[in-house]
Every structure is written in structure tokens, then in C-alpha cells.
Amino acid sequence: MNKLRLIMQLTCSALAVVASAADFDITVADRAIVQRCVTSNEARNIAVGMPGGFNFTFDPVRCRLDTIWFGGFLDYRGEATGRGGGTLQILGVKQLVGTEELPLRIGDAEREPKTIQFEGYRKEPATGIPTFLFRVDGVAIEQRVLSFGSDQVTIELHFPDDNHPYCYYRMDPVAVTAVEVSEKLRIGDRGVIQIPPGENWAQIRLRLKPSQDKFVRQKPTTNGQLLYALHCMSCHTLDGKKKIGPSFADLWTKERIVMRDGRSETVVADEHYIRESILQPQAAIVQGYENANRMVDIRKTLNDEQVDALVKFLMEKKP
């Protein structure tokens, strides 16, 4: 009888573990989640879960993008059970990004850094998206990691100091299917990306090799401010500062001269113009940006409801 009771207790315990497995999942909604944790046998990393199912870990020791995966975020069981401090399991499929162990080099692409100093991170107030702050051989660097679709990763680097020397970002181009960089950067031998002296902003866009496992995105967000942060903020500011594309701050303050079908045309920003610029970015190119990097086809990433939310967010910025 006691033996039967023990078997029943063990069976019930096993069922309870299975039934409560989802209770340990860290779920990402409309704000990014930043979690210090161990996801392998190595030291603690910083895991970031982004709305839409894009996740990554950042290595604060080497100050590098470490692991990418798409799908769910983390299973917190390793921290929440037993004595805690255990390894957390990722809830997705890892993909390679080709980043070298020490990717950023200062002054000489072949010389490994002498000092790497991690200085923490700051969060974008509305979305929770983190920007990592660190120094490599004394040069201050700020880094964000974004994704505009499955199998796509964008690494943004900001150099606050205007007098930094040549910087280099080393990666293995064979590990990915395509590499694109912002206007003033150059891709050299063996995938070494050159960042010229004094260049304050650099963007590296990677198309990853597709995973063998099918990835289905979570329910898409329709938060317009978050959509702007995820898909637009890299190239278009809200405060008038210049990046790859024109600032949205100018939408309501003056007419815009655009090139349409090879001819100059003056337009006034309205809902039709904003929607066209999102869905057909090459239809009317703002004067001065004819040679800028082509905007990605956002229709492959956003659905109609999300486009409506993004248009509404930009329209609400009208004084």
C-alpha cells in the first residue's frame, strides 16, 4: 500500500511539473525584456527578448553579440527552482551571426583589444530596448541590436567621441548569406568592416542562414511607438538629427521637395504621403537622399494593421 502511495505521489509530481512548465516561461509583450542569466556553461550574459519573437544574448565581458534566436524568450526554471542560479533554456532556435570572439578593434584590424570595459546599458523609456555602453581601448561605443524580420539582424554602433581613430568590426561573412553596411563603411578582406575616423554612426545589416526549424512569429504588436522604435528609429529621428533617412521632425514644419519618376515635385506631408513613403519608399525620394541606402520593403515585415498603427503614430506628432 505504501509502495502504491509512493508511486502515485511520484506520478502526480511528474504531472504537476509538466502542467506547470509554461509557468516558468518569460513572455515578451510590447516592451523589451532584459535579463541577466546563464544560458550555457559560460559566464552570465545579458539576454534580451524583443517584441515579435527576436531574442539575443550580449556578452558583457567581450562586449559582443553572442547568440541569436527567434521564437519564445527564456524558460526561467533554472533560476526559480532548487537553489537557483541554474542555466536558463532559450525557447527558440539558435542562429549563427558570424561575430568573432573580439569583434571590435581600434586602430588596427589585426590587433586584439588591450582593454574592454563594460559600462552597463540604458533603456529606451517607451519600449525598453537596451543600448549597451562600453569602451574598447578607451574608445566609447554604444551598441543596439535589432531585427526587421526573421533571419535578419541589424547591429548599430554609435561613437559619441568625434575624434576616434579607424575602427574595425570583424566577422566571418561565410556564416551569413549577406552583409550590408551604412553609407561610409567599407567591407574589406575576410569580412573586416572599416569604420572611418570620426564617423559617429555605423549600421551593419546581416541576413542569416535560414534555420532548419520553422519559425512562426508571435502575435504582432500594433503599438505605433514601438513599431517606430523597432523599424524606423535606426534611420529616421523624431528630433531633426540626420541619419540615413530624413528626420520625421520636418514632416510638419515645411514642404518637402521629392524626386518622383525622375522629376522634382513639391509635396505637403499628409496621411497619403506618409503611407506611400512607408509602403513605397522609392516612389518619392526626398531631395538630398537620392543616393542613400534603399529602404527595406516593410510590407514583408508589417501587416496592414501594423502599418495603420505606424501611420497613426506619425500623424499624432503633428503639432
N, C-alpha and C positions, 0 to 999 in steps of 0.2 A: 504493500500500500504506500509506504513511504517512498519507494522507488518510483511508483507511478506518479505520485505527487511531485517529485523532483523533475521527472520528465515533462510533466505538464507545465511546471514553472519555467523550465528552460525554453519550452516551445513558446509559451506566452511572451517571454522576454525577447526571443528572436523576432516574433511577430511585431512586438512593440517597436523594436529597432527599425524594422522595415517600414512600418506605418509612419514613423516619425522622421524618416530620412529627410523629407522635404523641409522639415522644421529647421534644419541646420543650413539650408541654402541662404546665402546672402543675395538678395534680389535687388537689382538696379531698376529704378523707376525713371523719373525725369531729371535726376541730378546724378552727377558722377559720384562714385564712392571710392575713397582712398583708404586702403587697409594695409597696415604693416603686418607682415606674416612671413612664414616659411612655406614655399610651395615646392621645394625639392630638398635634397640633402645638404644644400649650401646654406649660407648665412641668410638672415632676414632681408627680404626685398620689400618694395612698396608696390602693392597690387592696386591697379586702377580699373574699376568697372565703369564703362561708359554707357549711356542710354543707347538702345538699339542693338546691344549684344557684342560690342567691341571691347576687348579687355587686354591688358598688358601688365607686365611687371617691369619696374625700373630698379636697377642695381645701384644703390647709393654709394657703394664702395668704389666701383669703376665708373660711375656716372654714365650709364649706358642703358639703352633699351634692351631688355633681356628676353622676355618671352611674349609672344602674341598668341591670342586665341579668340575665337568667335563662338558665341553661344551664351550659356549661363556664366555666372561670375565665379563664386567660390562656395565650397562646402566647408562650413565652419566647425565641423565635428572635431577636428584635431585640437582646436583651442577650447571647445566648450565641454568636452568630456574628459574623464580621467583626471589627471593632474594639470591638464592644459599644456600649452607650449608645443603642441604637436604640429605635424605638417598638414597644411590645408590642401585639399584637392581642387584643381581647377575643373570647371563644369563646361568644358569645350575641347576643341581640337587644336593643339599647338601647331604653329606655322613658323617657318624659318624667315628671318629678315636679313640675314647676311651681315649683321653687325659684328665687327671684330671685338675682341675682348677689351681693348682700349681704343675705341674708335676715333676720339678727338686728339689731334696732335697740333702743337703750336710751333710755328716757325719752320719745322722740318717734318715732312710726312713720314720719314723713316725712323724718327727718334721717338721712343715711348715717353710719355709724360714723366717728369720727375716728381710732381706733386699733383694730387687730385683732392680737392676739398669740397665736400658736400655741405651746402648751406641751407638745406630744407626745401620747402615748397610753399607757394601761395595758391589759394583757390580763387577762381573767378566767382564773385559773390552770387550771381544769378544761377549758375549752372553747376558749380562745384568742380569744374575742370581744373586740374592742377598744372602749374608751371614749376618745373624743377630748377632750383638755383644752385650753381656750383662754380668752382674755379678750376681751370686746368693750367698748370704752370703760371698761375697768377692772373690769367685772363678770365674775366667774369662772363659766364654763359647762362642763359635762361633757355629751357627746352620744354616744348609741348609735344605731345604725340596725339594724333587724331586719325580717324578713318572715315572716308567718304563713301564706303561701300565694302561689301565682302571682298576679301583678297586685296584690299588696298590699305596702305599705311602712309601717313604723312608725318615727317619729323620736321619740326620748326625750331630753329635756333636763333636766339636774339643775343647780340653782343652790345651791352649797354655802353661800353667804352669806345669812343670813336678812333682811338689810336692803336687798336690791336694789330699785331702783325698778320702775315699769312696764316690761315688756319686750315686744317685738313680733316676730312671725315673719311675714315677708311672702312670699306665694306667689301664683301665678295659679291660681285654682280651676277655670278653664276647661280647664287642661291635664290635669286628672284627672276621674274620674267621681264621686268622693265624698270628702269630708273630714270626719273626726270628731275631737273633741278630748276630753281628760280633763275631769273634773268642773268645775273652777273656771276653765277657759279659755273665752274667747268668740271667735267668728269675726265680725269686723267687715266694713266695706265693702271691696270688692275683695280679699277673701280674707285680710285682715290679722288674724292671730290674736293676741289680747291675753292676756298672762300677768301676773296681778296682782302688786303688790309683795309680797315676802316669800314668794311661792309657790315652794316648793323643787323641785317636780317637775312636768313637763309632758309630755304624750304627744300626738302628732299622728299620726293614722292616715289613710293615703291609699289609695284604691283607684284604680289606674292604668287608663288606657285600654288595652284588650287589644291585644296585639301582633298584627300580621297574620300573623306566623310562629308556627307551633305550637310550644309549649314542652313538653318531656317531662322531668320531674324525674329526677334520678339515683336510684340505689338508695337508698331512705330509710334513715336511721340508726335504730338501735334502742338507742342509748346513752341510758339514762334520765336521767342527769345533764345531758347535752347537750340532750335534749328539754325538760327543765325550763328550762334557760337560754334556749332559743330561743322557747318558747311560754308559759311561766308566770312567769318571773322579773320581767317587766315589771309585774305586778300583785300577785304573791304572794311574800313574802320567806320565808326559812328562819330568820331570826333574831328574829322578833317585831315588826319595824318595820312600820308601817302604810303600805300603798299603796292602790290602788283596791280590791283584794280582801283578804280576811282572810289573815293570815300562816299558813303551814304549821307554824310553830313551836308553835302552840296545838293542833295536832291531837291530841297525845298527853298533854297536861297537864290537860285539863279537858273536861267535856261541853260540847256546843255547843247553843245554842237556835237553831232554824231555823224559818222560816215555810214550811209546806207546805200547799198548797191553801187559803191564807188563814188557817190556824190555827197556833198556836205548838206546837212539838214539841221535845223534848229528845233528842239523838242522841249516841251514842258513836262516835268515829271507828273504823271498821274497813275492811276491803278493799271491802266492798259500798258503803259510804258514799263512799269516795274515788273509786271507779269511777263511781258515779252523779253525783258532783259534776263529774267531768271530762266525761262524756258528756251529762248533762242538768243543766247548771249552774243552771237556773231552777227545778228541781224542789224543792229545799230550800235556801232562801236564808238565810245566816247573819244573825242579828239584828244590826241596825245597818248592814247593807249593802243594804237593800231598794231604795234609790234610786241605787245605784252603777251605772256603765255596764254594760250587759249583756255577759256574756262571749260571745265568738265561738263558733260551733258548730265545735268542734275535730274533729268527725267528718268535716268536709270537708277537713281537712288531714292528720290522722293515721290510719293504718290500725290494724287490731286488734293487730298485733304491737307497734306503737309505743305504743299505749295500755297494753298489758300491761307494757311496759318502764317507762313513766312511773309506773304504779301501784306496781310493784316498787320503784322508786327511792324513792318517798314512804314506802312501808311500811318500807323499810330505815332510815328516820330515826327509827323508834320506839325509844325507849330500851330 
